[in-house]
Amino acid sequence: MLFIQAFIAATFGGVLYTIIGIIPGTDETATMAPVTLILVLMGLPGEVLFAWFVGIIVAMQISHTIPTAMAALPGSTMAVPMVLNSSIAKRLGIPHVAMRKMAAGSLIGSLTGLMVAIGFALLMAPLGNMVKPYIGLIFTIGAMVIGYMSKAKWGAVIALFPFAFLIQGFQRIAVEGVGKTLFISIFMGITIGPMIAEVFNVFIPSQRDKQRRNKASTIWLAPDSSKKKGLFPNPFKIFTKRQNKTILLMSSIGACTFTFSPVGMTVMLGEIINGKCKELYERVTTTLGVQDAISNSTYLGEFIIPLIAFAGLPLSPVATGPGAPLFNAPPRFTIEPLNNLAQLLSIPDYFIFGFIGIIGGALFAFPIAIKKARSWTELMFRAVSHEALIGAFIGLICMLAFYEAGILGIFVAVSIGIFGGLLHNLFGIHTGVQFMAYYASGYIVTQALALAKILI
């Protein structure tokens, strides 16, 4: 019965996030985290939650190839590194080839990433008990490292401290107001920060004028291929033997780099391959396939390794971002004490329900990417308003914040959202840095107060 529930959850998530992935510009954290949080609080079994999350990762990473290849517009944040080569493929008249390469690479990366991530996590598992006494320090160091790796560099590192004080200040207000600290409201505020900041710009005349458009955007879609394609072709047969070896190698490396940004790893490893291919057609198609494989394997690695190797400590950008509700979602999941998805799964569960998640996630997304890419892209452009999608998710997040702390929860979520969104949009201090700052905030403020007492 549990297998059936997991398959249904993964398949439903696959359909939902295939549609979301086709819409250009969607953000993984803003779309994945709120729905996952609702399922966690509903009490779904851990195995079902794991299959669900793997399924939506796979579906979104496959479906984001469609607008990226057909219109050179990123289907999600993870598709941004693929836009350049996708635009070249479009000019060469081979967007359908590029799309099939990316979709197939994504599926291969999923299969490779799952197995490699579990194996690598088991090798690192002995370190798990060693790091538990130093959770606060580890989160702080992690936040500083991720901050320095962002575009803002030292600016992001410095911003950790006022952001930590802001979060702990709201926690103090929450204790006084509703008798408990908050997680959902703060987490969701960070999640929708970039969107809230864009909405906030509307109330500033100078910014409003910059964002105003006098006419609808014109988007050119490449024609679809007239060549007949199978519904679910073997992804390995879409590449040459050499390309398959490259994809397997790079996706295996990506699955082990759990502390780095998935986008950063996609760019870095993709550029390595891009520089090794001399002929233009081979360079474009190989690089796109490799990049999509890396994006999926890195995502899965950053989700799985913290669960197995560190007993559920969210020590990766994915674990503190889109996957955070599976690590910390009070009252069901907590990190102090550690009681989350990691304690509900055995090692065989990761393999069994991981493969169920991959199958369920790809069941709808892969055929759509192979056979119906252009028609679905056109449908999404014509029928789905991007503003309506943003409004729907903001409404969902306000509902979750109200569930946790009433009007105070909404106030905290919006306040954190505006502050964090401005950091993201203006200074490049992305939400991954802010999530790590949230987990490190207690340690940072405690140490700062202790230092202040010594100096006074």
C-alpha positions as CSV (number, residue, x, y, z in Angstrom):
1,M,0.0,0.0,0.0
2,L,2.9,2.4,0.8
3,F,4.4,1.7,-2.6
4,I,1.1,2.7,-4.3
5,Q,0.8,5.9,-2.2
6,A,4.4,6.8,-3.0
7,F,3.8,6.2,-6.7
8,I,0.6,8.3,-6.8
9,A,2.3,11.1,-4.9
10,A,5.3,11.1,-7.2
11,T,3.1,11.0,-10.3
12,F,0.8,13.7,-9.1
13,G,3.7,15.9,-8.2
14,G,5.3,15.1,-11.6
15,V,2.2,16.3,-13.5
16,L,1.9,19.4,-11.3
17,Y,5.5,20.5,-11.6
18,T,5.8,19.6,-15.2
19,I,3.2,22.3,-15.8
20,I,5.0,24.7,-13.4
21,G,8.4,24.0,-15.0
22,I,7.1,24.9,-18.5
23,I,6.3,28.4,-17.2
24,P,9.4,30.6,-17.7
25,G,11.1,32.1,-14.7
26,T,9.7,30.0,-11.9
27,D,11.8,29.5,-8.8
28,E,12.3,26.1,-7.3
29,T,12.2,27.1,-3.7
30,A,9.1,29.4,-4.1
31,T,7.1,26.7,-5.8
32,M,8.4,23.4,-4.2
33,A,8.7,24.4,-0.5
34,P,5.1,25.6,0.2
35,V,3.4,22.6,-1.3
36,T,5.9,20.2,0.4
37,L,5.3,21.9,3.7
38,I,1.6,21.3,3.5
39,L,2.1,17.6,2.8
40,V,4.5,17.4,5.8
41,L,2.0,19.0,8.1
42,M,-0.8,16.7,6.7
43,G,1.2,13.8,8.2
44,L,2.1,11.8,5.0
45,P,4.5,8.9,5.7
46,G,8.2,9.6,5.3
47,E,8.5,7.2,2.4
48,V,5.7,9.0,0.5
49,L,7.3,12.4,1.2
50,F,10.6,11.2,-0.1
51,A,9.1,9.9,-3.3
52,W,7.1,13.1,-3.8
53,F,10.1,15.3,-3.5
54,V,12.3,13.2,-5.8
55,G,9.4,13.2,-8.3
56,I,8.9,16.9,-8.3
57,I,12.7,17.5,-8.7
58,V,12.8,15.2,-11.7
59,A,9.7,16.6,-13.3
60,M,10.7,20.2,-12.9
61,Q,14.3,19.6,-14.1
62,I,12.9,17.8,-17.3
63,S,10.1,20.2,-18.0
64,H,12.2,23.4,-17.6
65,T,14.1,22.3,-20.8
66,I,11.0,23.0,-22.9
67,P,10.8,26.9,-22.7
68,T,14.6,27.0,-22.4
69,A,15.1,25.1,-25.7
70,M,12.1,26.4,-27.6
71,A,12.2,30.1,-26.6
72,A,15.7,30.5,-25.0
73,L,13.9,31.6,-21.8
74,P,14.9,29.8,-18.5
75,G,12.1,27.5,-17.3
76,S,13.4,27.7,-13.8
77,T,16.4,29.1,-11.9
78,M,18.4,25.9,-12.6
79,A,17.9,26.4,-16.4
80,V,19.7,29.8,-16.4
81,P,23.1,28.3,-17.3
82,M,21.6,26.6,-20.3
83,V,20.1,29.7,-22.0
84,L,23.2,30.7,-24.0
85,N,23.7,27.3,-25.7
86,S,19.9,27.0,-26.1
87,S,19.9,30.3,-28.0
88,I,22.8,29.1,-30.2
89,A,20.8,25.8,-30.9
90,K,17.8,27.9,-31.8
91,R,19.8,29.9,-34.3
92,L,21.2,26.7,-35.7
93,G,17.7,25.4,-36.2
94,I,18.1,22.5,-33.8
95,P,16.0,23.5,-30.7
96,H,14.2,20.2,-30.8
97,V,17.5,18.3,-30.7
98,A,18.7,20.5,-27.8
99,M,15.5,19.8,-25.9
100,R,15.7,16.1,-26.3
101,K,19.4,16.1,-25.3
102,M,18.5,18.1,-22.1
103,A,15.5,16.0,-21.2
104,A,17.5,12.8,-21.7
105,G,20.4,14.2,-19.8
106,S,18.1,15.2,-16.9
107,L,16.8,11.6,-16.7
108,I,20.2,10.1,-16.8
109,G,21.4,12.6,-14.2
110,S,18.5,11.6,-11.9
111,L,19.3,7.9,-12.0
112,T,23.1,8.5,-11.6
113,G,22.6,11.1,-8.9
114,L,20.4,8.9,-6.7
115,M,22.8,6.0,-6.6
116,V,26.0,8.0,-6.3
117,A,24.5,10.3,-3.6
118,I,23.4,7.4,-1.5
119,G,26.8,5.7,-1.8
120,F,28.8,8.9,-1.1
121,A,26.5,9.7,1.9
122,L,27.2,6.2,3.4
123,L,31.0,6.9,3.1
124,M,30.5,10.2,5.0
125,A,28.1,8.9,7.6
126,P,30.7,8.3,10.3
127,L,31.2,12.1,10.4
128,G,27.5,12.6,11.3
129,N,27.9,12.1,15.1
130,M,31.0,14.2,15.2
131,V,29.4,17.4,13.9
132,K,26.2,17.3,16.1
133,P,27.8,19.2,19.1
134,Y,28.9,22.0,16.8
135,I,25.6,22.6,14.9
136,G,25.5,26.3,15.5
137,L,29.1,26.9,14.5
138,I,28.7,24.6,11.4
139,F,25.7,26.6,10.2
140,T,27.5,29.8,10.7
141,I,30.6,28.7,8.8
142,G,28.3,27.2,6.1
143,A,26.4,30.5,5.8
144,M,29.7,32.5,5.5
145,V,31.0,30.1,2.8
146,I,27.8,30.1,0.8
147,G,27.6,33.9,1.2
148,Y,31.1,34.4,-0.1
149,M,30.4,32.1,-3.1
150,S,27.4,34.3,-4.0
151,K,27.7,37.4,-6.3
152,A,27.8,39.7,-3.3
153,K,31.0,38.0,-1.8
154,W,32.0,39.8,1.4
155,G,28.8,41.9,1.3
156,A,26.8,38.7,1.8
157,V,29.0,37.6,4.7
158,I,28.6,41.0,6.4
159,A,24.8,41.0,5.8
160,L,24.5,37.7,7.7
161,F,24.8,39.6,11.0
162,P,22.1,42.2,10.7
163,F,19.9,39.5,9.1
164,A,20.5,37.2,12.0
165,F,19.6,40.0,14.5
166,L,16.4,40.7,12.5
167,I,15.3,37.1,12.6
168,Q,16.0,36.7,16.3
169,G,14.2,40.0,17.0
170,F,11.1,38.6,15.3
171,Q,11.5,35.4,17.3
172,R,11.4,37.5,20.5
173,I,8.3,39.3,19.3
174,A,6.7,36.0,18.4
175,V,7.4,34.6,21.9
176,E,5.8,37.6,23.4
177,G,2.9,37.7,21.0
178,V,1.9,34.0,20.4
179,G,4.0,32.2,23.0
180,K,6.3,30.4,20.6
181,T,9.1,30.9,18.1
182,L,8.3,30.8,14.4
183,F,9.6,28.7,11.5
184,I,6.9,28.7,8.8
185,S,6.4,32.4,8.7
186,I,10.1,33.2,8.5
187,F,11.0,30.5,6.1
188,M,8.1,31.4,3.8
189,G,9.1,35.1,4.0
190,I,12.5,34.3,2.8
191,T,11.1,32.1,0.1
192,I,8.8,34.8,-1.4
193,G,11.3,37.6,-0.7
194,P,12.2,38.3,-4.4
195,M,8.6,38.3,-5.4
196,I,7.5,40.5,-2.5
197,A,10.3,43.0,-3.3
198,E,9.1,43.2,-6.9
199,V,5.5,43.9,-5.7
200,F,6.9,46.4,-3.3
201,N,8.6,48.2,-6.2
202,V,5.2,49.1,-7.6
203,F,4.7,51.5,-4.7
204,I,7.9,53.4,-5.5
205,P,7.3,55.8,-8.5
206,S,10.8,55.6,-9.9
207,Q,10.8,51.8,-9.8
208,R,7.3,51.5,-11.0
209,D,8.2,53.5,-14.1
210,K,11.1,51.2,-14.8
211,Q,8.9,48.1,-14.6
212,R,6.0,49.5,-16.6
213,R,5.4,47.9,-20.0
214,N,3.4,49.5,-22.8
215,K,2.7,46.4,-24.7
216,A,2.8,42.6,-24.3
217,S,6.1,40.9,-24.8
218,T,6.7,39.2,-28.2
219,I,8.2,35.7,-27.9
220,W,9.4,33.7,-30.9
221,L,9.0,29.9,-30.6
222,A,11.1,27.6,-32.8
223,P,9.1,25.3,-35.1
224,D,8.7,21.7,-33.9
225,S,10.5,18.9,-35.7
226,S,8.5,16.8,-38.2
227,K,10.4,13.7,-37.3
228,K,8.4,11.1,-35.5
229,K,9.5,10.4,-32.0
230,G,8.7,7.6,-29.6
231,L,6.7,8.3,-26.5
232,F,9.4,7.3,-24.0
233,P,12.7,6.7,-25.9
234,N,15.8,5.2,-24.2
235,P,17.6,8.3,-22.9
236,F,21.0,6.7,-23.4
237,K,20.3,6.2,-27.1
238,I,19.8,9.9,-27.6
239,F,23.5,10.4,-27.0
240,T,26.6,8.9,-28.4
241,K,28.7,6.5,-26.3
242,R,31.3,9.3,-25.7
243,Q,28.5,11.7,-24.6
244,N,27.0,9.1,-22.3
245,K,30.4,8.5,-20.6
246,T,30.8,12.3,-20.1
247,I,27.3,12.7,-18.7
248,L,27.8,9.8,-16.3
249,L,31.1,11.1,-15.1
250,M,30.0,14.7,-14.6
251,S,26.7,13.9,-13.0
252,S,28.5,11.5,-10.6
253,I,30.8,14.4,-9.6
254,G,27.9,16.8,-9.3
255,A,26.1,14.4,-6.9
256,C,28.9,14.6,-4.4
257,T,29.2,18.4,-4.3
258,F,26.5,18.9,-1.7
259,T,27.9,22.0,-0.1
260,F,28.0,24.1,-3.3
261,S,25.3,25.9,-5.2
262,P,23.5,23.6,-7.8
263,V,23.6,26.5,-10.3
264,G,27.3,27.1,-9.7
265,M,28.2,23.4,-10.2
266,T,26.1,23.3,-13.4
267,V,28.0,26.3,-14.7
268,M,31.4,25.2,-13.6
269,L,31.3,21.5,-14.8
270,G,29.4,22.6,-17.9
271,E,32.1,25.0,-18.9
272,I,34.7,22.3,-18.5
273,I,32.9,20.2,-21.1
274,N,32.2,23.2,-23.3
275,G,35.9,23.9,-23.6
276,K,36.7,20.4,-24.6
277,C,34.4,20.2,-27.7
278,K,35.7,21.9,-30.8
279,E,32.8,21.4,-33.4
280,L,29.9,23.8,-32.7
281,Y,27.0,21.2,-33.0
282,E,28.8,18.8,-30.8
283,R,29.7,21.5,-28.2
284,V,26.2,22.8,-28.0
285,T,24.4,19.5,-27.7
286,T,26.9,17.8,-25.4
287,T,27.1,20.8,-23.1
288,L,23.3,21.1,-22.8
289,G,22.9,17.4,-22.0
290,V,25.7,17.5,-19.5
291,Q,24.4,20.6,-17.8
292,D,20.9,19.2,-17.3
293,A,22.3,16.0,-16.0
294,I,24.5,17.9,-13.5
295,S,21.6,20.1,-12.4
296,N,19.5,17.0,-11.5
297,S,22.3,14.9,-9.9
298,T,23.5,17.9,-7.8
299,Y,19.9,18.6,-6.7
300,L,19.4,15.0,-5.6
301,G,22.8,14.9,-3.9
302,E,22.2,18.0,-1.9
303,F,18.9,16.6,-0.8
304,I,20.0,13.0,0.0
305,I,23.5,13.4,1.5
306,P,22.5,15.6,4.5
307,L,19.7,13.1,5.3
308,I,22.0,10.0,5.4
309,A,25.5,11.4,6.2
310,F,24.5,14.0,8.8
311,A,21.3,12.4,10.2
312,G,19.1,15.1,8.9
313,L,21.1,18.3,9.4
314,P,20.3,20.6,6.5
315,L,23.8,21.4,5.4
316,S,23.3,22.2,1.8
317,P,21.5,24.9,-0.3
318,V,18.8,22.4,-1.4
319,A,18.2,21.2,2.2
320,T,17.9,24.7,3.5
321,G,15.8,25.8,0.5
322,P,13.2,23.8,-1.4
323,G,13.8,20.7,0.7
324,A,13.7,22.5,4.1
325,P,10.2,21.3,5.1
326,L,11.5,17.8,5.1
327,F,14.3,18.8,7.6
328,N,12.6,21.3,9.8
329,A,8.8,21.8,9.9
330,P,7.6,22.2,13.5
331,P,5.8,20.6,15.2
332,R,6.3,17.5,13.1
333,F,10.0,17.9,12.0
334,T,12.7,19.6,14.0
335,I,16.5,19.9,14.0
336,E,16.8,20.6,17.7
337,P,16.4,17.8,18.7
338,L,17.0,16.0,15.3
339,N,13.7,14.5,14.3
340,N,12.9,14.7,10.7
341,L,12.8,12.6,7.5
342,A,16.2,11.1,8.1
343,Q,14.8,9.3,11.2
344,L,11.9,7.8,9.2
345,L,13.9,6.2,6.3
346,S,16.2,3.2,6.1
347,I,18.9,2.9,3.5
348,P,16.8,0.5,1.3
349,D,14.0,3.1,1.4
350,Y,16.2,5.6,-0.2
351,F,16.8,3.3,-3.2
352,I,13.3,1.9,-3.5
353,F,11.3,5.1,-3.0
354,G,13.9,7.2,-4.8
355,F,13.4,5.0,-8.0
356,I,9.6,5.3,-7.5
357,G,10.0,9.1,-7.3
358,I,12.1,9.1,-10.5
359,I,9.6,7.0,-12.4
360,G,6.6,9.0,-11.2
361,G,8.3,12.3,-11.9
362,A,9.4,11.3,-15.4
363,L,6.2,9.5,-16.4
364,F,4.5,12.7,-17.6
365,A,7.4,15.2,-18.0
366,F,9.6,13.1,-20.3
367,P,7.0,12.3,-23.0
368,I,5.8,15.9,-23.0
369,A,9.4,17.1,-23.5
370,I,10.0,14.6,-26.3
371,K,6.7,14.9,-28.2
372,K,4.6,18.0,-27.2
373,A,7.2,20.6,-26.3
374,R,6.1,23.4,-28.7
375,S,2.3,23.0,-28.2
376,W,2.6,23.0,-24.4
377,T,5.0,25.9,-24.4
378,E,2.6,27.9,-26.5
379,L,-0.3,27.0,-24.2
380,M,1.6,28.1,-21.1
381,F,2.6,31.4,-22.7
382,R,-1.0,32.2,-23.9
383,A,-3.1,30.8,-21.1
384,V,-1.1,31.2,-17.8
385,S,-0.4,34.6,-16.4
386,H,3.0,34.8,-14.6
387,E,1.5,37.4,-12.3
388,A,-1.4,35.1,-11.5
389,L,1.1,32.3,-10.6
390,I,3.0,34.7,-8.3
391,G,-0.2,35.8,-6.7
392,A,-1.3,32.2,-6.1
393,F,1.9,31.3,-4.3
394,I,1.9,34.5,-2.2
395,G,-1.6,33.7,-1.2
396,L,-0.6,30.1,-0.3
397,I,2.3,31.4,1.8
398,C,0.1,33.9,3.6
399,M,-2.3,31.1,4.5
400,L,0.6,29.0,5.9
401,A,1.9,32.0,7.9
402,F,-1.6,32.6,9.3
403,Y,-1.9,28.9,10.2
404,E,1.2,29.2,12.3
405,A,0.8,32.6,14.1
406,G,-2.3,34.4,12.8
407,I,-1.9,38.0,11.6
408,L,1.5,38.2,13.3
409,G,2.7,35.4,11.1
410,I,1.7,37.2,8.0
411,F,3.3,40.4,9.3
412,V,6.6,38.6,10.0
413,A,6.5,36.8,6.6
414,V,5.9,40.0,4.6
415,S,8.5,42.0,6.7
416,I,11.2,39.3,6.2
417,G,10.2,39.0,2.6
418,I,10.7,42.7,1.8
419,F,14.0,42.9,3.6
420,G,15.3,39.6,2.2
421,G,13.9,40.3,-1.2
422,L,15.8,43.6,-1.4
423,L,19.0,41.9,-0.4
424,H,18.4,39.4,-3.2
425,N,17.2,41.7,-6.0
426,L,19.6,44.7,-5.3
427,F,22.7,43.1,-3.9
428,G,22.7,39.5,-5.1
429,I,22.5,38.0,-1.6
430,H,20.4,35.1,-2.7
431,T,17.8,33.1,-0.7
432,G,20.3,30.3,-0.1
433,V,22.5,32.6,2.0
434,Q,19.4,33.9,3.8
435,F,18.2,30.3,4.7
436,M,21.6,29.5,6.1
437,A,21.5,32.8,8.1
438,Y,18.2,31.7,9.6
439,Y,19.7,28.5,10.9
440,A,22.8,30.2,12.1
441,S,21.0,33.2,13.6
442,G,20.7,31.8,17.2
443,Y,24.4,31.1,17.4
444,I,25.4,34.4,15.8
445,V,23.3,36.5,18.2
446,T,24.3,34.5,21.2
447,Q,28.0,34.8,20.5
448,A,27.6,38.5,19.6
449,L,25.9,39.2,23.0
450,A,28.5,37.2,24.8
451,L,31.2,39.3,23.1
452,A,29.4,42.5,23.9
453,K,29.4,41.6,27.6
454,I,33.1,41.0,27.6
455,L,33.8,44.4,25.9
456,I,31.5,46.5,28.1
